[in-house]
């Protein structure tokens, strides 16, 4: 097994090298939050390559022009139709980073793979899907070309980690997956290979951490819709538990409400959730509004904390209705959050750290919301990591360590919540 894995990675590097001897172009579809960071990493780590940025949104292309002015070898295109024969011929890597819409992704990937095939270019294609099962993603691809694409989900905002998966189990698909891993490595991105000991990983909704992230969004959006909690309280509790510089709603503002809506649509259509995104959030997105205004400071715990609001009884009723209300967990959650606060590394000063600890000690509602964050996390962690074995516990901890700065986050949580 080890020798075959090493051989596959070696073949992947040779594949990339063989392409680069003749080719020097990276094609990126989508210049959103993750697309911007991916482009920056290509320019930083792969100096000398041509870079083709394709986005149908003129505002995003204008942003790319403004941010990257002075960078040589960057091309700005508004459609896949504008990608030239030379670009397809010279591509060493193609990364799709468009909105989480199944139909849009399927059509784009099919066209990209067919173009590469027509130009006899073996360059791998990565899809940034965060929740769409790989088998669903591949439906519009001819059977002979499904091996050309691998899931390559890049985490925003810093893209220091990616989850990689094949669309099928063939040896050729594994070579594509290895080539994607090799390209990520050349950009300083650590790849976590999704696998599940023969269970059907291509049909795993949400992959690994994004499954946990989706459930957190689902539950706390629904709680907010029921007026038992407000956005600052949710985000403060999430920041306490995860050590992230932004909370759940603040992160969705950065990623975009449209993406969050499309992800929930995917889950609804595949039976992973009982409803689509609430109408109020769809209207908010259609009107161009976010959860926080431009003047708000959702990354500042000192701004969030005084505005926290929650109905404790309402939260308890919600927890009971969704099988989250294990009373024995609540004291353990308080212990866990205290441990996390004691080692918090995302705060700018010890004074803020001490203030957070005091807010946590004094507010029973905040304690309960952190309990719910931990309970939802543990529930999905047990399903995804422990039961379905999508990642090893060690890899899951390493991934969360990159994303949050918390060391041994999930294994420590599992120890606290041992039954």
C-alpha positions as CSV (number, residue, x, y, z in Angstrom):
1,X,0.0,0.0,0.0
2,X,2.8,2.4,0.9
3,X,4.8,1.6,-2.2
4,X,1.7,2.1,-4.4
5,X,1.0,5.5,-2.8
6,X,4.6,6.6,-3.2
7,X,4.5,5.4,-6.8
8,X,1.3,7.3,-7.5
9,X,2.7,10.5,-6.1
10,X,5.8,10.1,-8.1
11,X,3.7,9.6,-11.3
12,X,1.8,12.7,-10.4
13,X,4.9,14.8,-10.1
14,X,6.1,13.4,-13.4
15,X,2.8,14.3,-14.9
16,X,3.0,17.9,-13.7
17,X,6.6,18.1,-14.8
18,X,5.8,16.7,-18.3
19,X,3.1,19.3,-18.7
20,X,5.3,22.2,-17.4
21,X,8.0,21.4,-19.9
22,X,5.6,22.5,-22.6
23,X,3.1,24.5,-20.5
24,X,3.1,27.4,-18.1
25,X,-0.6,28.4,-17.5
26,X,-2.9,28.0,-14.5
27,X,-6.6,28.6,-15.2
28,X,-8.8,29.7,-12.3
29,X,-12.6,29.9,-12.6
30,X,-14.1,32.2,-10.0
31,X,-12.6,35.1,-8.1
32,X,-14.5,35.1,-4.9
33,X,-13.0,35.0,-1.4
34,X,-11.2,31.7,-1.9
35,X,-10.3,32.4,-5.5
36,X,-8.5,35.6,-4.4
37,X,-6.4,33.7,-2.0
38,X,-5.7,30.9,-4.4
39,X,-4.6,33.3,-7.1
40,X,-2.3,35.1,-4.6
41,X,-0.7,31.7,-3.7
42,X,-0.1,30.9,-7.4
43,X,1.6,34.3,-7.9
44,X,3.7,33.9,-4.8
45,X,4.8,30.2,-5.2
46,X,4.7,29.7,-8.9
47,X,6.5,32.7,-10.2
48,X,6.7,32.8,-14.0
49,X,3.5,31.0,-14.8
50,X,0.7,32.7,-16.8
51,X,-2.5,33.1,-14.8
52,X,-5.9,33.1,-16.4
53,X,-8.7,34.4,-14.2
54,X,-12.3,33.8,-15.4
55,X,-15.3,35.3,-13.7
56,X,-18.7,36.2,-15.2
57,X,-19.2,39.0,-12.6
58,X,-17.7,42.2,-13.9
59,X,-17.3,43.6,-10.4
60,X,-15.1,40.7,-9.4
61,X,-13.0,41.0,-12.5
62,X,-12.6,44.7,-11.8
63,X,-11.5,43.8,-8.2
64,X,-8.9,41.4,-9.7
65,X,-7.6,44.1,-12.0
66,X,-7.2,46.5,-9.1
67,X,-5.6,44.1,-6.7
68,X,-3.2,42.6,-9.2
69,X,-2.3,45.6,-11.3
70,X,1.4,45.5,-12.0
71,X,1.5,41.6,-12.0
72,X,2.7,40.4,-15.4
73,X,1.2,37.4,-17.2
74,X,-2.3,37.7,-15.7
75,X,-5.3,37.5,-18.0
76,X,-8.8,38.6,-17.0
77,X,-11.7,36.9,-18.9
78,X,-15.4,37.1,-18.4
79,X,-16.4,33.7,-19.8
80,X,-15.0,30.2,-20.5
81,X,-15.6,31.0,-24.2
82,X,-12.8,33.6,-24.0
83,X,-10.2,31.0,-22.8
84,X,-8.0,30.6,-25.9
85,X,-6.6,27.5,-27.5
86,X,-3.1,28.5,-26.3
87,X,-4.5,28.7,-22.7
88,X,-6.0,25.2,-22.9
89,X,-2.9,23.9,-24.6
90,X,-0.5,25.4,-22.0
91,X,-2.5,24.7,-18.9
92,X,-0.7,22.9,-16.1
93,X,-3.6,23.1,-13.7
94,X,-7.3,24.1,-13.7
95,X,-9.1,25.1,-10.5
96,X,-12.8,25.6,-10.4
97,X,-13.9,28.0,-7.6
98,X,-17.4,29.1,-8.6
99,X,-20.6,29.2,-6.5
100,X,-21.8,26.0,-4.9
101,X,-24.5,25.4,-7.6
102,X,-24.6,21.8,-8.8
103,X,-25.7,22.6,-12.3
104,X,-23.2,25.5,-12.8
105,X,-20.3,23.4,-11.5
106,X,-21.2,20.3,-13.6
107,X,-21.5,22.3,-16.8
108,X,-18.2,24.2,-16.2
109,X,-16.2,21.1,-15.3
110,X,-17.6,19.2,-18.3
111,X,-16.5,22.0,-20.7
112,X,-13.1,22.4,-19.1
113,X,-12.3,18.7,-19.2
114,X,-13.5,18.4,-22.8
115,X,-11.4,21.3,-23.9
116,X,-8.3,19.8,-22.2
117,X,-9.0,16.5,-23.9
118,X,-9.4,18.1,-27.3
119,X,-6.0,19.8,-26.8
120,X,-4.5,16.5,-25.6
121,X,-3.5,18.2,-22.4
122,X,-3.3,15.9,-19.3
123,X,-3.5,18.7,-16.8
124,X,-5.6,17.8,-13.7
125,X,-8.8,19.7,-12.8
126,X,-9.8,20.5,-9.2
127,X,-13.3,21.4,-8.0
128,X,-13.7,23.5,-4.9
129,X,-17.0,22.0,-3.9
130,X,-17.5,22.1,-0.2
131,X,-20.6,19.8,0.1
132,X,-21.6,18.3,-3.3
133,X,-21.0,14.5,-3.4
134,X,-18.4,13.7,-6.0
135,X,-20.6,11.2,-7.8
136,X,-23.2,13.9,-8.3
137,X,-20.6,16.4,-9.5
138,X,-19.4,13.9,-12.2
139,X,-22.8,13.1,-13.7
140,X,-22.4,15.3,-16.8
141,X,-18.9,14.1,-17.5
142,X,-18.5,11.3,-20.1
143,X,-17.5,8.1,-18.3
144,X,-14.1,8.1,-19.9
145,X,-13.3,11.6,-18.6
146,X,-14.5,11.4,-14.9
147,X,-11.0,10.5,-13.9
148,X,-9.7,13.9,-15.0
149,X,-11.4,15.8,-12.1
150,X,-10.8,15.6,-8.4
151,X,-12.5,17.4,-5.5
152,X,-10.0,20.0,-4.3
153,X,-11.8,21.9,-1.6
154,X,-9.6,24.8,-0.5
155,X,-10.4,26.3,2.9
156,X,-10.9,30.1,3.1
157,X,-9.6,32.6,4.0
158,X,-6.0,31.5,4.1
159,X,-6.1,28.3,1.9
160,X,-3.4,26.6,3.9
161,X,-5.3,23.3,3.7
162,X,-7.4,21.4,1.2
163,X,-9.5,18.2,1.2
164,X,-8.9,16.1,-1.9
165,X,-11.1,13.2,-3.2
166,X,-11.5,11.2,-6.5
167,X,-14.7,11.0,-8.4
168,X,-14.3,7.2,-8.7
169,X,-12.0,4.5,-7.4
170,X,-10.0,3.8,-10.6
171,X,-6.2,3.9,-10.7
172,X,-6.3,6.7,-13.2
173,X,-8.5,8.8,-10.9
174,X,-5.9,8.2,-8.1
175,X,-3.2,9.5,-10.4
176,X,-5.3,12.7,-10.9
177,X,-5.8,13.0,-7.2
178,X,-2.0,12.6,-6.6
179,X,-1.4,15.3,-9.2
180,X,-3.8,17.7,-7.4
181,X,-2.0,16.9,-4.1
182,X,1.3,17.6,-5.8
183,X,0.1,20.9,-7.2
184,X,-1.3,21.9,-3.8
185,X,2.1,21.1,-2.2
186,X,3.8,23.4,-4.7
187,X,1.6,26.2,-3.4
188,X,2.3,25.4,0.3
189,X,-1.1,23.9,0.8
190,X,-1.4,20.7,2.9
191,X,-3.8,18.2,1.4
192,X,-6.0,15.9,3.5
193,X,-7.0,12.9,1.4
194,X,-10.6,11.9,2.0
195,X,-11.1,8.2,2.5
196,X,-13.4,6.0,4.4
197,X,-12.3,2.4,4.5
198,X,-14.4,1.2,1.6
199,X,-17.6,3.2,2.5
200,X,-18.9,5.3,-0.4
201,X,-17.0,8.5,0.3
202,X,-18.1,10.1,-3.0
203,X,-21.6,10.3,-1.6
204,X,-20.5,11.8,1.7
205,X,-22.4,15.1,2.0
206,X,-20.1,17.9,3.2
207,X,-16.9,15.8,3.2
208,X,-15.4,16.2,6.7
209,X,-15.1,19.6,8.5
210,X,-17.6,21.1,6.1
211,X,-20.2,18.6,7.4
212,X,-19.7,20.0,10.9
213,X,-19.7,23.5,9.6
214,X,-22.9,23.0,7.7
215,X,-24.7,21.6,10.8
216,X,-23.5,24.6,12.9
217,X,-24.9,27.0,10.2
218,X,-28.2,25.0,9.9
219,X,-28.9,24.9,13.7
220,X,-27.9,28.5,14.5
221,X,-29.6,30.0,11.5
222,X,-32.8,28.2,12.6
223,X,-32.4,29.4,16.2
224,X,-31.9,32.9,15.0
225,X,-35.0,32.6,12.8
226,X,-36.9,31.5,16.0
227,X,-35.7,34.6,17.8
228,X,-34.1,32.7,20.6
229,X,-30.6,34.0,19.8
230,X,-29.0,36.9,18.0
231,X,-26.0,36.9,15.6
232,X,-23.4,38.4,18.0
233,X,-24.1,35.8,20.6
234,X,-23.7,32.9,18.1
235,X,-20.5,34.4,16.7
236,X,-19.0,35.1,20.1
237,X,-19.7,31.5,21.3
238,X,-18.3,30.0,18.1
239,X,-15.1,32.2,18.5
240,X,-14.8,31.0,22.1
241,X,-15.0,27.3,21.1
242,X,-13.1,27.3,17.8
243,X,-10.7,30.1,18.3
244,X,-11.5,31.6,14.9
245,X,-11.2,35.3,14.2
246,X,-14.8,35.3,12.8
247,X,-18.0,33.7,13.9
248,X,-20.5,31.7,11.9
249,X,-22.5,34.7,10.6
250,X,-19.4,36.8,10.1
251,X,-17.8,34.1,8.1
252,X,-20.9,33.7,5.9
253,X,-20.7,37.4,5.2
254,X,-17.2,36.9,3.9
255,X,-17.9,33.7,1.9
256,X,-21.2,35.1,0.6
257,X,-24.8,34.4,1.4
258,X,-25.4,33.1,-2.1
259,X,-22.9,30.3,-1.5
260,X,-24.5,29.4,1.8
261,X,-27.9,29.3,0.2
262,X,-26.7,27.0,-2.6
263,X,-25.1,24.7,-0.1
264,X,-28.3,24.3,1.8
265,X,-30.1,23.7,-1.5
266,X,-27.8,20.8,-2.2
267,X,-28.3,19.3,1.3
268,X,-32.1,19.7,0.9
269,X,-32.2,18.1,-2.5
270,X,-30.2,15.1,-1.3
271,X,-32.1,14.6,1.8
272,X,-29.5,15.9,4.3
273,X,-31.8,18.6,5.7
274,X,-35.5,19.1,5.9
275,X,-35.8,22.6,4.5
276,X,-34.2,25.1,2.3
277,X,-32.7,28.4,3.6
278,X,-35.3,30.5,5.4
279,X,-37.0,33.1,3.2
280,X,-35.7,36.0,5.3
281,X,-32.1,35.1,4.5
282,X,-32.8,34.6,0.8
283,X,-34.5,38.1,0.7
284,X,-31.4,39.5,2.5
285,X,-29.2,38.1,-0.2
286,X,-31.4,39.3,-3.0
287,X,-31.4,42.8,-1.6
288,X,-27.6,42.8,-1.4
289,X,-27.6,42.9,2.5
290,X,-25.5,40.9,4.8
291,X,-25.8,39.7,8.4
292,X,-23.7,42.6,9.6
293,X,-23.5,46.1,8.2
294,X,-20.3,47.7,6.9
295,X,-20.0,49.7,10.2
296,X,-20.3,46.6,12.5
297,X,-17.2,44.8,13.8
298,X,-18.0,41.1,13.9
299,X,-14.4,40.2,14.3
300,X,-14.0,42.2,17.5
301,X,-15.0,40.3,20.6
302,X,-15.2,43.6,22.5
303,X,-17.9,44.8,20.1
304,X,-19.8,41.5,19.9
305,X,-19.9,40.8,23.7
306,X,-22.0,43.7,24.9
307,X,-24.6,43.0,22.1
308,X,-25.1,39.3,22.9
309,X,-28.7,38.3,23.4
310,X,-30.4,34.9,23.9
311,X,-33.5,33.3,25.4
312,X,-32.2,30.5,27.6
313,X,-35.5,28.7,27.9
314,X,-35.9,28.9,24.1
315,X,-32.4,27.5,23.5
316,X,-33.1,24.6,25.9
317,X,-36.3,23.7,24.1
318,X,-34.5,23.8,20.8
319,X,-31.7,21.6,22.2
320,X,-34.3,19.0,23.5
321,X,-36.1,19.0,20.2
322,X,-32.9,18.3,18.2
323,X,-31.4,15.7,20.6
324,X,-28.6,18.0,21.8
325,X,-29.7,18.4,25.4
326,X,-27.5,15.9,27.2
327,X,-27.4,17.5,30.6
328,X,-24.2,15.6,31.5
329,X,-22.4,17.4,28.7
330,X,-23.1,20.9,30.0
331,X,-20.6,20.9,32.9
332,X,-18.1,19.2,30.6
333,X,-18.6,21.9,27.9
334,X,-17.8,24.6,30.5
335,X,-14.6,22.7,31.3
336,X,-13.7,22.3,27.6
337,X,-14.3,26.0,26.9
338,X,-12.2,27.0,29.9
339,X,-9.4,24.9,28.5
340,X,-9.7,26.5,25.1
341,X,-9.9,30.0,26.5
342,X,-6.8,29.3,28.6
343,X,-4.8,28.6,25.4
344,X,-6.6,31.1,23.1
345,X,-4.3,32.4,20.4
346,X,-6.6,34.4,18.2
347,X,-7.0,37.3,20.6
348,X,-4.8,40.4,20.4
349,X,-4.1,40.8,24.0
350,X,-4.2,39.0,27.4
351,X,-6.7,41.7,28.5
352,X,-9.2,40.6,26.0
353,X,-8.5,37.0,26.9
354,X,-9.3,37.8,30.6
355,X,-12.4,39.8,29.6
356,X,-13.7,36.8,27.6
357,X,-13.2,34.5,30.5
358,X,-15.1,36.8,32.8
359,X,-18.0,37.2,30.3
360,X,-18.1,33.4,30.1
361,X,-18.2,32.9,33.8
362,X,-20.9,35.6,34.4
363,X,-23.3,34.7,31.6
364,X,-25.3,31.4,31.8
365,X,-26.7,32.0,28.3
366,X,-23.3,32.3,26.8
367,X,-22.2,29.1,28.5
368,X,-25.3,27.3,27.1
369,X,-24.6,28.6,23.6
370,X,-21.0,27.4,23.7
371,X,-22.5,24.1,24.9
372,X,-24.7,23.9,21.8
373,X,-21.7,24.8,19.5
374,X,-19.7,21.9,21.1
375,X,-22.7,19.5,21.1
376,X,-23.4,20.1,17.3
377,X,-19.7,19.7,16.6
378,X,-19.4,16.5,18.5
379,X,-22.6,15.0,17.0
380,X,-21.3,15.5,13.4
381,X,-17.7,14.7,14.4
382,X,-18.9,11.3,15.7
383,X,-20.8,10.6,12.5
384,X,-18.2,11.9,10.0
385,X,-14.9,11.1,11.6
386,X,-15.5,8.2,13.9
387,X,-18.4,6.3,12.2
388,X,-17.7,7.0,8.5
389,X,-13.9,7.3,8.9
390,X,-13.7,10.1,6.3
391,X,-10.4,11.3,8.0
392,X,-8.4,9.8,10.8
393,X,-8.8,11.5,14.1
394,X,-5.1,12.6,13.8
395,X,-5.8,14.2,10.3
396,X,-9.0,15.8,11.6
397,X,-7.1,17.4,14.4
398,X,-4.3,18.5,12.1
399,X,-6.9,20.1,9.7
400,X,-8.7,21.9,12.5
401,X,-5.3,23.0,13.9
402,X,-4.6,24.7,10.6
403,X,-8.1,26.3,10.4
404,X,-8.4,27.4,14.0
405,X,-5.1,27.3,15.7
406,X,-6.5,24.9,18.3
407,X,-4.3,22.0,19.0
408,X,-5.9,18.5,19.2
409,X,-9.3,20.1,19.1
410,X,-11.5,17.1,18.2
411,X,-9.7,14.5,20.1
412,X,-9.7,16.8,23.2
413,X,-13.5,17.3,22.7
414,X,-14.0,13.6,22.4
415,X,-12.1,13.0,25.6
416,X,-14.2,15.6,27.4
417,X,-17.4,14.1,26.1
418,X,-16.6,10.4,26.6
419,X,-19.8,8.5,27.6
